[in-house]
Amino acid sequence: MQELVLNQPVGTAKSELVREAAQADPRREFEERLAECGPLAFRVARGVLRNTEDAEDVAQEALLRGYKNIGRLRDRSRFRGWLVRISFRLALDRLRSAKRREKRDTLWSRPAHLPPAATVEDVAASNQFQGHLERAVEELPEKLRLALLLSAMDGYTMGEISSMLGVPLGTVKSRIFIARKKLAEKLRCYANTIKTR
């Protein structure tokens, strides 16, 4: 049990010594109990984690937290159980974190997240569709084709296309909309045949 020390306004040097002595008591007590409870913190962590390296890290973290928070422990006779709880909770946190990381890594390493390999039929259909797309774009009126190509292929914004072509922004938007609609109509039958394969 910690003693109650009353400071009297005798001098600041004396009050600082008393404060340092009050802080040194719990730390000295912690160091005395460390030899007894340090291996226990490791054994608890090792029992949860089943890994020596991780258990050493957790035990070290538990001892560090115990050292920093020894002043908060009201009943010093419960030091051993208090340190065991710290070590146990830290070990559980590390175990949960490792399981989450393992699950995430496993999910992303599965082939299900990778796109399926293209078959010969898929490549042929894609090439055939590409030819139809190019022909359909060539058949668009020049004003529509130019606006669409600047937007879709070259990546210009509507405002940039408007200034390049010297037409209002609304005109650019309507030209791109009409061009996409005409392309969709021309390619609808080809898209349906590709989906059914």
MDTraj code that builds the backbone (N, CA, C; nanometers):
import mdtraj as md
import numpy as np

residues = "MET GLN GLU LEU VAL LEU ASN GLN PRO VAL GLY THR ALA LYS SER GLU LEU VAL ARG GLU ALA ALA GLN ALA ASP PRO ARG ARG GLU PHE GLU GLU ARG LEU ALA GLU CYS GLY PRO LEU ALA PHE ARG VAL ALA ARG GLY VAL LEU ARG ASN THR GLU ASP ALA GLU ASP VAL ALA GLN GLU ALA LEU LEU ARG GLY TYR LYS ASN ILE GLY ARG LEU ARG ASP ARG SER ARG PHE ARG GLY TRP LEU VAL ARG ILE SER PHE ARG LEU ALA LEU ASP ARG LEU ARG SER ALA LYS ARG ARG GLU LYS ARG ASP THR LEU TRP SER ARG PRO ALA HIS LEU PRO PRO ALA ALA THR VAL GLU ASP VAL ALA ALA SER ASN GLN PHE GLN GLY HIS LEU GLU ARG ALA VAL GLU GLU LEU PRO GLU LYS LEU ARG LEU ALA LEU LEU LEU SER ALA MET ASP GLY TYR THR MET GLY GLU ILE SER SER MET LEU GLY VAL PRO LEU GLY THR VAL LYS SER ARG ILE PHE ILE ALA ARG LYS LYS LEU ALA GLU LYS LEU ARG CYS TYR ALA ASN THR ILE LYS THR ARG".split()
xyz = np.array([
    [0.0848, -0.1175, 0.0000],
    [0.0000, 0.0000, 0.0000],
    [0.0885, 0.1226, 0.0000],
    [0.0534, 0.2192, -0.0794],
    [0.1340, 0.3399, -0.0920],
    [0.1043, 0.4334, 0.0241],
    [0.2111, 0.4947, 0.0761],
    [0.1943, 0.5855, 0.1886],
    [0.1505, 0.7212, 0.1386],
    [0.0743, 0.7882, 0.2206],
    [0.0298, 0.9222, 0.1894],
    [0.1348, 1.0182, 0.2395],
    [0.1871, 1.1001, 0.1510],
    [0.2919, 1.1952, 0.1878],
    [0.2351, 1.3347, 0.1774],
    [0.2448, 1.4085, 0.2834],
    [0.1979, 1.5469, 0.2839],
    [0.3182, 1.6376, 0.2612],
    [0.3052, 1.7215, 0.1612],
    [0.4126, 1.8169, 0.1329],
    [0.3840, 1.9468, 0.2057],
    [0.4864, 1.9947, 0.2690],
    [0.4728, 2.1231, 0.3359],
    [0.5540, 2.2247, 0.2565],
    [0.5120, 2.3463, 0.2535],
    [0.5826, 2.4467, 0.1735],
    [0.7144, 2.4890, 0.2360],
    [0.8012, 2.3927, 0.2643],
    [0.9315, 2.4216, 0.3232],
    [1.0280, 2.4660, 0.2136],
    [1.0282, 2.3926, 0.1035],
    [1.1181, 2.4282, -0.0063],
    [1.0870, 2.3409, -0.1258],
    [1.1170, 2.3924, -0.2411],
    [1.0858, 2.3180, -0.3620],
    [1.1773, 2.1990, -0.3789],
    [1.3000, 2.2067, -0.3361],
    [1.3944, 2.0958, -0.3510],
    [1.3472, 1.9754, -0.2705],
    [1.3002, 1.9999, -0.1497],
    [1.2537, 1.8915, -0.0652],
    [1.1283, 1.8264, -0.1243],
    [1.0352, 1.9077, -0.1775],
    [0.9127, 1.8525, -0.2350],
    [0.9430, 1.7719, -0.3620],
    [1.0433, 1.8140, -0.4387],
    [1.0830, 1.7372, -0.5574],
    [1.1414, 1.6030, -0.5171],
    [1.2202, 1.5995, -0.4123],
    [1.2772, 1.4738, -0.3635],
    [1.1667, 1.3791, -0.3176],
    [1.0680, 1.4348, -0.2498],
    [0.9570, 1.3524, -0.2012],
    [0.8793, 1.2958, -0.3210],
    [0.8563, 1.3796, -0.4248],
    [0.7837, 1.3346, -0.5433],
    [0.8631, 1.2262, -0.6160],
    [0.9926, 1.2452, -0.6305],
    [1.0762, 1.1434, -0.6954],
    [1.0757, 1.0135, -0.6165],
    [1.0778, 1.0218, -0.4863],
    [1.0753, 0.9017, -0.4029],
    [0.9416, 0.8296, -0.4169],
    [0.8326, 0.9067, -0.4291],
    [0.7002, 0.8458, -0.4440],
    [0.6896, 0.7749, -0.5782],
    [0.7513, 0.8329, -0.6825],
    [0.7486, 0.7683, -0.8133],
    [0.8429, 0.6485, -0.8183],
    [0.9511, 0.6554, -0.7461],
    [1.0493, 0.5480, -0.7476],
    [0.9971, 0.4226, -0.6782],
    [0.9102, 0.4393, -0.5778],
    [0.8573, 0.3245, -0.5051],
    [0.7864, 0.2245, -0.5958],
    [0.6878, 0.2653, -0.6751],
    [0.6212, 0.1667, -0.7610],
    [0.7166, 0.1070, -0.8647],
    [0.8088, 0.1870, -0.9153],
    [0.9017, 0.1349, -1.0161],
    [0.9993, 0.0357, -0.9542],
    [1.0435, 0.0646, -0.8352],
    [1.1329, -0.0285, -0.7660],
    [1.0588, -0.1580, -0.7368],
    [0.9338, -0.1449, -0.6946],
    [0.8516, -0.2619, -0.6680],
    [0.8313, -0.3429, -0.7963],
    [0.8104, -0.2735, -0.9085],
    [0.7933, -0.3418, -1.0362],
    [0.9197, -0.4198, -1.0717],
    [1.0352, -0.3585, -1.0537],
    [1.1615, -0.4252, -1.0858],
    [1.1822, -0.5483, -0.9979],
    [1.1404, -0.5402, -0.8730],
    [1.1541, -0.6543, -0.7834],
    [1.0655, -0.7706, -0.8278],
    [0.9450, -0.7387, -0.8731],
    [0.8516, -0.8434, -0.9162],
    [0.8787, -0.8926, -1.0581],
    [0.9601, -0.8198, -1.1310],
    [0.9874, -0.8529, -1.2707],
    [1.0508, -0.9905, -1.2854],
    [1.1449, -1.0229, -1.2002],
    [1.2123, -1.1529, -1.2084],
    [1.1123, -1.2668, -1.1894],
    [1.0150, -1.2456, -1.1053],
    [0.9147, -1.3490, -1.0786],
    [0.8097, -1.3563, -1.1898],
    [0.7642, -1.2413, -1.2401],
    [0.6490, -1.2384, -1.3307],
    [0.6853, -1.2258, -1.4784],
    [0.8083, -1.1893, -1.5107],
    [0.8488, -1.1770, -1.6503],
    [0.8348, -1.3080, -1.7267],
    [0.8903, -1.4188, -1.6742],
    [0.8730, -1.5472, -1.7420],
    [0.7267, -1.5911, -1.7504],
    [0.6468, -1.5527, -1.6521],
    [0.5054, -1.5878, -1.6539],
    [0.4344, -1.5175, -1.7700],
    [0.4668, -1.3906, -1.7933],
    [0.4073, -1.3166, -1.9053],
    [0.4429, -1.3848, -2.0374],
    [0.5665, -1.4332, -2.0489],
    [0.6079, -1.5033, -2.1702],
    [0.5308, -1.6346, -2.1865],
    [0.5168, -1.7110, -2.0788],
    [0.4466, -1.8393, -2.0873],
    [0.3004, -1.8216, -2.1271],
    [0.2369, -1.7185, -2.0738],
    [0.0966, -1.6918, -2.1088],
    [0.0866, -1.6584, -2.2573],
    [0.1739, -1.5704, -2.3053],
    [0.1720, -1.5319, -2.4468],
    [0.2041, -1.6518, -2.5355],
    [0.2983, -1.7343, -2.4929],
    [0.3378, -1.8528, -2.5717],
    [0.2224, -1.9522, -2.5787],
    [0.1459, -1.9632, -2.4707],
    [0.0313, -2.0537, -2.4696],
    [-0.0777, -2.0109, -2.5668],
    [-0.0932, -1.8820, -2.5839],
    [-0.1959, -1.8321, -2.6756],
    [-0.1468, -1.8358, -2.8203],
    [-0.0242, -1.7906, -2.8419],
    [0.0251, -1.7718, -2.9784],
    [0.0910, -1.8947, -3.0404],
    [0.1467, -1.9820, -2.9572],
    [0.2164, -2.1019, -3.0050],
    [0.3345, -2.0662, -3.0967],
    [0.3959, -1.9518, -3.0696],
    [0.5082, -1.9057, -3.1488],
    [0.6022, -1.8301, -3.0551],
    [0.7256, -1.8762, -3.0459],
    [0.8195, -1.8201, -2.9493],
    [0.8525, -1.6744, -2.9784],
    [0.8787, -1.6409, -3.1045],
    [0.9176, -1.5037, -3.1381],
    [0.8053, -1.4049, -3.1071],
    [0.6833, -1.4409, -3.1479],
    [0.5698, -1.3527, -3.1197],
    [0.5446, -1.3437, -2.9695],
    [0.5606, -1.4542, -2.8992],
    [0.5391, -1.4542, -2.7541],
    [0.6408, -1.3646, -2.6844],
    [0.7642, -1.3646, -2.7319],
    [0.8659, -1.2755, -2.6739],
    [0.8272, -1.1296, -2.6940],
    [0.7794, -1.0970, -2.8143],
    [0.7375, -0.9594, -2.8424],
    [0.6208, -0.9184, -2.7533],
    [0.5238, -1.0068, -2.7390],
    [0.4062, -0.9763, -2.6575],
    [0.4451, -0.9628, -2.5102],
    [0.5309, -1.0506, -2.4622],
    [0.5738, -1.0426, -2.3220],
    [0.6479, -0.9118, -2.2958],
    [0.7308, -0.8728, -2.3904],
    [0.8038, -0.7471, -2.3755],
    [0.7066, -0.6290, -2.3728],
    [0.6069, -0.6320, -2.4619],
    [0.5060, -0.5260, -2.4650],
    [0.4253, -0.5247, -2.3353],
    [0.3936, -0.6429, -2.2832],
    [0.3178, -0.6507, -2.1582],
    [0.3977, -0.5921, -2.0423],
    [0.5256, -0.6236, -2.0382],
    [0.6095, -0.5699, -1.9311],
    [0.6238, -0.4186, -1.9432],
    [0.6348, -0.3701, -2.0661],
    [0.6463, -0.2264, -2.0871],
    [0.5180, -0.1553, -2.0434],
    [0.4034, -0.2122, -2.0808],
    [0.2761, -0.1525, -2.0385],
    [0.2604, -0.1594, -1.8869],
    [0.3010, -0.2702, -1.8304],
    [0.2942, -0.2826, -1.6850],
    [0.3811, -0.1789, -1.6159],
    [0.4998, -0.1564, -1.6676],
    [0.5920, -0.0589, -1.6096],
    [0.5336, 0.0819, -1.6182],
    [0.4736, 0.1134, -1.7335],
    [0.4172, 0.2475, -1.7505],
    [0.2946, 0.2696, -1.6634],
    [0.2177, 0.1643, -1.6376],
    [0.0896, 0.1789, -1.5686],
    [0.0893, 0.1258, -1.4259],
    [0.2055, 0.0982, -1.3696],
    [0.2111, 0.0418, -1.2343],
    [0.1467, 0.1358, -1.1324],
    [0.1507, 0.2631, -1.1572],
    [0.0901, 0.3597, -1.0654],
    [-0.0610, 0.3478, -1.0582],
    [-0.1229, 0.2909, -1.1608],
    [-0.2682, 0.2757, -1.1643],
    [-0.3173, 0.1540, -1.0861],
    [-0.2281, 0.0627, -1.0577],
    [-0.2662, -0.0597, -0.9868],
    [-0.2913, -0.0252, -0.8406],
    [-0.4157, -0.0416, -0.7962],
    [-0.4521, -0.0039, -0.6609],
    [-0.4067, -0.1075, -0.5586],
    [-0.4278, -0.2343, -0.5894],
    [-0.3943, -0.3407, -0.4957],
    [-0.2679, -0.4105, -0.5458],
    [-0.1555, -0.3821, -0.4821],
    [-0.0268, -0.4346, -0.5286],
    [-0.0168, -0.5865, -0.5140],
    [-0.1009, -0.6456, -0.4314],
    [-0.0955, -0.7904, -0.4151],
    [-0.1509, -0.8623, -0.5387],
    [-0.2189, -0.7898, -0.6238],
    [-0.2746, -0.8480, -0.7461],
    [-0.1867, -0.8216, -0.8684],
    [-0.0633, -0.7870, -0.8459],
    [0.0279, -0.7537, -0.9555],
    [0.0424, -0.8695, -1.0546],
    [0.0600, -0.9884, -1.0038],
    [0.0825, -1.1054, -1.0880],
    [-0.0366, -1.1294, -1.1835],
    [-0.1579, -1.1295, -1.1304],
    [-0.2777, -1.1479, -1.2126],
    [-0.2971, -1.0334, -1.3110],
    [-0.2625, -0.9127, -1.2686],
    [-0.2742, -0.7950, -1.3538],
    [-0.1817, -0.8071, -1.4747],
    [-0.0597, -0.8480, -1.4512],
    [0.0368, -0.8635, -1.5602],
    [-0.0025, -0.9794, -1.6525],
    [-0.0564, -1.0858, -1.5943],
    [-0.1029, -1.1995, -1.6754],
    [-0.2165, -1.1539, -1.7668],
    [-0.3104, -1.0739, -1.7159],
    [-0.4206, -1.0244, -1.7992],
    [-0.3692, -0.9358, -1.9124],
    [-0.2733, -0.8511, -1.8831],
    [-0.2153, -0.7652, -1.9879],
    [-0.1533, -0.8520, -2.0962],
    [-0.0745, -0.9495, -2.0550],
    [-0.0078, -1.0377, -2.1510],
    [-0.1090, -1.1180, -2.2312],
    [-0.2116, -1.1691, -2.1657],
    [-0.3138, -1.2488, -2.2329],
    [-0.3892, -1.1661, -2.3367],
    [-0.4285, -1.0452, -2.3002],
    [-0.5025, -0.9587, -2.3937],
    [-0.4176, -0.9190, -2.5130],
    [-0.2914, -0.8877, -2.4881],
    [-0.2028, -0.8522, -2.5995],
    [-0.1813, -0.9712, -2.6929],
    [-0.1690, -1.0892, -2.6352],
    [-0.1513, -1.2094, -2.7177],
    [-0.2758, -1.2358, -2.8017],
    [-0.3931, -1.2199, -2.7425],
    [-0.5173, -1.2378, -2.8187],
    [-0.5278, -1.1358, -2.9320],
    [-0.4902, -1.0118, -2.9030],
    [-0.4929, -0.9091, -3.0077],
    [-0.4004, -0.9461, -3.1222],
    [-0.2826, -0.9934, -3.0895],
    [-0.1869, -1.0313, -3.1952],
    [-0.2400, -1.1506, -3.2741],
    [-0.2997, -1.2471, -3.2054],
    [-0.3545, -1.3650, -3.2724],
    [-0.4682, -1.3264, -3.3678],
    [-0.5581, -1.2411, -3.3215],
    [-0.6685, -1.1954, -3.4068],
    [-0.6157, -1.1191, -3.5283],
    [-0.5188, -1.0355, -3.5046],
    [-0.4607, -0.9582, -3.6144],
    [-0.3954, -1.0501, -3.7169],
    [-0.3255, -1.1513, -3.6697],
    [-0.2611, -1.2468, -3.7613],
    [-0.3650, -1.3249, -3.8406],
    [-0.4756, -1.3618, -3.7745],
    [-0.5814, -1.4355, -3.8455],
    [-0.6467, -1.3490, -3.9522],
    [-0.6703, -1.2217, -3.9198],
    [-0.7293, -1.1320, -4.0193],
    [-0.6349, -1.1135, -4.1381],
    [-0.5068, -1.0967, -4.1098],
    [-0.4079, -1.0790, -4.2168],
    [-0.3988, -1.2044, -4.3022],
    [-0.3999, -1.3218, -4.2379],
    [-0.3933, -1.4476, -4.3115],
    [-0.5167, -1.4668, -4.3991],
    [-0.6338, -1.4331, -4.3450],
    [-0.7566, -1.4466, -4.4222],
    [-0.7552, -1.3538, -4.5428],
    [-0.7105, -1.2310, -4.5214],
    [-0.7036, -1.1344, -4.6317],
    [-0.6055, -1.1813, -4.7382],
    [-0.4891, -1.2283, -4.6961],
    [-0.3894, -1.2766, -4.7921],
    [-0.4396, -1.3986, -4.8679],
    [-0.5098, -1.4878, -4.7978],
    [-0.5628, -1.6079, -4.8628],
    [-0.6684, -1.5720, -4.9662],
    [-0.7557, -1.4785, -4.9304],
    [-0.8606, -1.4390, -5.0241],
    [-0.8027, -1.3797, -5.1512],
    [-0.6998, -1.2989, -5.1364],
    [-0.6440, -1.2325, -5.2542],
    [-0.5510, -1.3217, -5.3336],
    [-0.5047, -1.4289, -5.2762],
    [-0.4156, -1.5171, -5.3510],
    [-0.4914, -1.6244, -5.4280],
    [-0.6217, -1.6363, -5.4018],
    [-0.7016, -1.7368, -5.4729],
    [-0.7174, -1.6987, -5.6193],
    [-0.7209, -1.7976, -5.7051],
    [-0.7417, -1.7694, -5.8470],
    [-0.8795, -1.7123, -5.8779],
    [-0.9749, -1.7241, -5.7872],
    [-1.1095, -1.6730, -5.8123],
    [-1.1074, -1.5215, -5.8332],
    [-1.0097, -1.4530, -5.7726],
    [-1.0000, -1.3090, -5.7875],
    [-0.9280, -1.2702, -5.9154],
    [-0.8688, -1.3644, -5.9807],
    [-0.8010, -1.3375, -6.1067],
    [-0.8996, -1.3595, -6.2204],
    [-0.8872, -1.2803, -6.3261],
    [-0.9792, -1.3023, -6.4379],
    [-0.9504, -1.4370, -6.5033],
    [-1.0539, -1.5034, -6.5531],
    [-1.0310, -1.6328, -6.6177],
    [-0.9485, -1.6149, -6.7449],
    [-0.8703, -1.7158, -6.7753],
    [-0.7875, -1.7104, -6.8954],
    [-0.8769, -1.7087, -7.0182],
    [-0.8378, -1.6284, -7.1165],
    [-0.9173, -1.6170, -7.2383],
    [-0.9009, -1.7431, -7.3228],
    [-1.0132, -1.7933, -7.3735],
    [-1.0087, -1.9096, -7.4617],
    [-0.9890, -1.8612, -7.6049],
    [-0.9627, -1.9536, -7.6929],
    [-0.9433, -1.9198, -7.8337],
    [-1.0706, -1.8572, -7.8901],
    [-1.1851, -1.9116, -7.8494],
    [-1.3126, -1.8575, -7.8967],
    [-1.3326, -1.7139, -7.8490],
    [-1.2951, -1.6882, -7.7232],
    [-1.3092, -1.5526, -7.6702],
    [-1.2232, -1.4536, -7.7473],
    [-1.1002, -1.4932, -7.7756],
    [-1.0090, -1.4053, -7.8502],
    [-1.0632, -1.3805, -7.9906],
    [-1.1114, -1.4846, -8.0557],
    [-1.1667, -1.4696, -8.1908],
    [-1.2890, -1.3789, -8.1892],
    [-1.3781, -1.3989, -8.0924],
    [-1.4977, -1.3153, -8.0826],
    [-1.4605, -1.1706, -8.0539],
    [-1.3613, -1.1507, -7.9692],
    [-1.3180, -1.0159, -7.9370],
    [-1.2600, -0.9472, -8.0603],
    [-1.1771, -1.0191, -8.1351],
    [-1.1205, -0.9623, -8.2576],
    [-1.2305, -0.9302, -8.3586],
    [-1.3276, -1.0185, -8.3698],
    [-1.4387, -0.9975, -8.4621],
    [-1.5199, -0.8746, -8.4194],
    [-1.5467, -0.8627, -8.2902],
    [-1.6214, -0.7476, -8.2398],
    [-1.5430, -0.6190, -8.2623],
    [-1.4109, -0.6255, -8.2430],
    [-1.3260, -0.5075, -8.2661],
    [-1.3405, -0.4584, -8.4100],
    [-1.3432, -0.5505, -8.5051],
    [-1.3621, -0.5137, -8.6454],
    [-1.4966, -0.4469, -8.6689],
    [-1.6015, -0.5014, -8.6076],
    [-1.7348, -0.4415, -8.6204],
    [-1.7381, -0.3019, -8.5581],
    [-1.6710, -0.2860, -8.4444],
    [-1.6664, -0.1563, -8.3762],
    [-1.5975, -0.0522, -8.4640],
    [-1.4839, -0.0895, -8.5219],
    [-1.4109, 0.0052, -8.6063],
    [-1.4944, 0.0477, -8.7264],
    [-1.5628, -0.0462, -8.7893],
    [-1.6487, -0.0136, -8.9036],
    [-1.7644, 0.0775, -8.8623],
    [-1.8242, 0.0492, -8.7458],
    [-1.9362, 0.1300, -8.6981],
    [-1.8912, 0.2725, -8.6672],
    [-1.7717, 0.2889, -8.6105],
    [-1.7189, 0.4222, -8.5825],
    [-1.6935, 0.4969, -8.7127],
    [-1.6395, 0.4273, -8.8136],
    [-1.6128, 0.4904, -8.9438],
    [-1.7418, 0.5362, -9.0122],
    [-1.8516, 0.4684, -8.9878],
    [-1.9788, 0.5025, -9.0504],
    [-2.0478, 0.6225, -8.9848],
    [-2.0003, 0.6643, -8.8660],
    [-2.0606, 0.7804, -8.7998],
    [-2.0300, 0.9069, -8.8798],
    [-2.1210, 1.0052, -8.8758],
    [-2.0900, 1.1339, -8.9383],
    [-1.9644, 1.1938, -8.8736],
    [-1.8900, 1.2707, -8.9504],
    [-1.7589, 1.3196, -8.9047],
    [-1.7674, 1.3983, -8.7747],
    [-1.8688, 1.4861, -8.7596],
    [-1.8812, 1.5676, -8.6376],
    [-1.8983, 1.4784, -8.5142],
    [-1.9815, 1.3745, -8.5287],
    [-2.0050, 1.2836, -8.4159],
    [-1.8815, 1.1992, -8.3866],
    [-1.8203, 1.1476, -8.4932],
    [-1.7026, 1.0615, -8.4779],
    [-1.5886, 1.1372, -8.4105],
    [-1.5628, 1.2615, -8.4519],
    [-1.4530, 1.3396, -8.3954],
    [-1.4746, 1.3655, -8.2460],
    [-1.5940, 1.4068, -8.2084],
    [-1.6225, 1.4326, -8.0669],
    [-1.6076, 1.3055, -7.9838],
    [-1.6578, 1.1940, -8.0360],
    [-1.6496, 1.0669, -7.9637],
    [-1.5052, 1.0212, -7.9473],
    [-1.4263, 1.0285, -8.0540],
    [-1.2871, 0.9832, -8.0471],
    [-1.2039, 1.0706, -7.9535],
    [-1.2270, 1.2023, -7.9576],
    [-1.1526, 1.2902, -7.8664],
    [-1.1856, 1.2579, -7.7208],
    [-1.3117, 1.2246, -7.6954],
    [-1.3533, 1.1943, -7.5587],
    [-1.3085, 1.0554, -7.5144],
    [-1.3445, 0.9541, -7.5933],
    [-1.3232, 0.8156, -7.5506],
    [-1.1797, 0.7689, -7.5716],
    [-1.1208, 0.8023, -7.6841],
    [-0.9879, 0.7477, -7.7155],
    [-0.8746, 0.8341, -7.6619],
    [-0.8903, 0.9659, -7.6759],
    [-0.7814, 1.0545, -7.6361],
    [-0.7960, 1.1072, -7.4938],
    [-0.9135, 1.0911, -7.4354],
    [-0.9331, 1.1256, -7.2947],
    [-0.9495, 1.2731, -7.2655],
    [-0.9845, 1.3521, -7.3640],
    [-1.0066, 1.4943, -7.3391],
    [-1.1382, 1.5140, -7.2654],
    [-1.1443, 1.6211, -7.1861],
    [-1.2682, 1.6545, -7.1162],
    [-1.3628, 1.7244, -7.2127],
    [-1.4878, 1.7357, -7.1731],
    [-1.5882, 1.8025, -7.2570],
    [-1.5469, 1.9474, -7.2850],
    [-1.4973, 2.0160, -7.1834],
    [-1.4555, 2.1556, -7.2004],
    [-1.3406, 2.1689, -7.2987],
    [-1.2435, 2.0769, -7.2894],
    [-1.1300, 2.0809, -7.3824],
    [-1.1761, 2.0555, -7.5257],
    [-1.2680, 1.9602, -7.5433],
    [-1.3195, 1.9308, -7.6777],
    [-1.3955, 2.0521, -7.7312],
    [-1.4709, 2.1168, -7.6437],
    [-1.5472, 2.2348, -7.6834],
    [-1.4547, 2.3432, -7.7367],
    [-1.3448, 2.3690, -7.6666],
    [-1.2513, 2.4729, -7.7131],
    [-1.1757, 2.4288, -7.8385],
    [-1.1432, 2.3005, -7.8536],
    [-1.0729, 2.2515, -7.9727],
    [-1.1592, 2.2626, -8.0967],
    [-1.2861, 2.2257, -8.0826],
    [-1.3757, 2.2261, -8.1982],
    [-1.4420, 2.3619, -8.2208],
    [-1.4355, 2.4484, -8.1221],
    [-1.4963, 2.5807, -8.1347],
    [-1.6477, 2.5767, -8.1329],
    [-1.7041, 2.4846, -8.0567],
    [-1.8496, 2.4730, -8.0446],
    [-1.8872, 2.4810, -7.8972],
    [-2.0118, 2.5146, -7.8662],
    [-2.0541, 2.5210, -7.7254],
    [-2.0457, 2.3843, -7.6565],
    [-2.0336, 2.3896, -7.5246],
    [-2.0220, 2.2672, -7.4443],
    [-2.1441, 2.1771, -7.4624],
    [-2.2612, 2.2340, -7.4677],
    [-2.3823, 2.1555, -7.4863],
    [-2.3823, 2.0796, -7.6176],
    [-2.3257, 2.1397, -7.7221],
    [-2.3173, 2.0741, -7.8520],
    [-2.2256, 1.9531, -7.8445],
    [-2.1128, 1.9687, -7.7732],
    [-2.0194, 1.8565, -7.7575],
    [-2.0879, 1.7418, -7.6842],
    [-2.1584, 1.7740, -7.5771],
    [-2.2275, 1.6699, -7.5005],
    [-2.3304, 1.5970, -7.5856],
    [-2.4078, 1.6735, -7.6642],
    [-2.5111, 1.6075, -7.7460],
    [-2.4481, 1.5241, -7.8574],
    [-2.3378, 1.5703, -7.9155],
    [-2.2722, 1.4918, -8.0207],
    [-2.2199, 1.3592, -7.9653],
    [-2.1594, 1.3641, -7.8473],
    [-2.1064, 1.2411, -7.7871],
    [-2.2220, 1.1470, -7.7510],
    [-2.3299, 1.2017, -7.6981],
    [-2.4454, 1.1205, -7.6625],
    [-2.5036, 1.0519, -7.7863],
    [-2.5235, 1.1279, -7.8937],
    [-2.5812, 1.0725, -8.0165],
    [-2.4877, 0.9677, -8.0768],
    [-2.3555, 0.9951, -8.0751],
    [-2.2587, 0.8996, -8.1306],
    [-2.2630, 0.7680, -8.0536],
    [-2.2696, 0.7747, -7.9233],
    [-2.2759, 0.6517, -7.8422],
    [-2.4053, 0.5744, -7.8683],
    [-2.5139, 0.6482, -7.8811],
    [-2.6427, 0.5838, -7.9054],
    [-2.6421, 0.5108, -8.0402],
    [-2.5881, 0.5765, -8.1448],
    [-2.5822, 0.5139, -8.2773],
    [-2.4919, 0.3910, -8.2755],
    [-2.3776, 0.4020, -8.2053],
    [-2.2874, 0.2861, -8.1942],
    [-2.3567, 0.1703, -8.1243],
    [-2.4271, 0.1994, -8.0162],
    [-2.4967, 0.0942, -7.9415],
    [-2.5989, 0.0240, -8.0295],
    [-2.6713, 0.1013, -8.1125],
    [-2.7704, 0.0412, -8.2012],
    [-2.7045, -0.0493, -8.3049],
    [-2.5914, -0.0035, -8.3614],
    [-2.5244, -0.0808, -8.4661],
    [-2.4577, -0.2065, -8.4107],
    [-2.4117, -0.1995, -8.2864],
    [-2.3349, -0.3119, -8.2309],
    [-2.4184, -0.4047, -8.1439],
    [-2.5448, -0.3733, -8.1221],
    [-2.6280, -0.4534, -8.0326],
    [-2.6349, -0.5996, -8.0767],
    [-2.6544, -0.6258, -8.2035],
    [-2.6660, -0.7647, -8.2503],
    [-2.5330, -0.8387, -8.2354],
    [-2.4201, -0.7696, -8.2508],
    [-2.2893, -0.8355, -8.2357],
    [-2.2591, -0.8633, -8.0894],
    [-2.2982, -0.7713, -8.0021],
    [-2.2768, -0.7909, -7.8579],
    [-2.3575, -0.9086, -7.8083],
    [-2.4796, -0.9264, -7.8563],
    [-2.5632, -1.0395, -7.8135],
    [-2.5046, -1.1726, -7.8577],
    [-2.4468, -1.1802, -7.9773],
    [-2.3877, -1.3065, -8.0211],
    [-2.2642, -1.3419, -7.9418],
    [-2.1903, -1.2409, -7.8962],
    [-2.0704, -1.2680, -7.8159],
    [-2.1107, -1.3187, -7.6778],
    [-2.2172, -1.2601, -7.6195],
    [-2.2604, -1.3012, -7.4846],
    [-2.3098, -1.4446, -7.4828],
    [-2.3723, -1.4898, -7.5920],
    [-2.4289, -1.6254, -7.5922],
    [-2.3231, -1.7333, -7.6096],
    [-2.2032, -1.6984, -7.6427],
    [-2.0983, -1.7992, -7.6607],
    [-2.0475, -1.8517, -7.5293],
])
top = md.Topology()
chain = top.add_chain()
for i, resn in enumerate(residues, 1):
    res = top.add_residue(resn, chain, resSeq=i)
    for name in ("N", "CA", "C"):
        top.add_atom(name, md.element.get_by_symbol(name[0]), res)
traj = md.Trajectory(xyz[None], top)
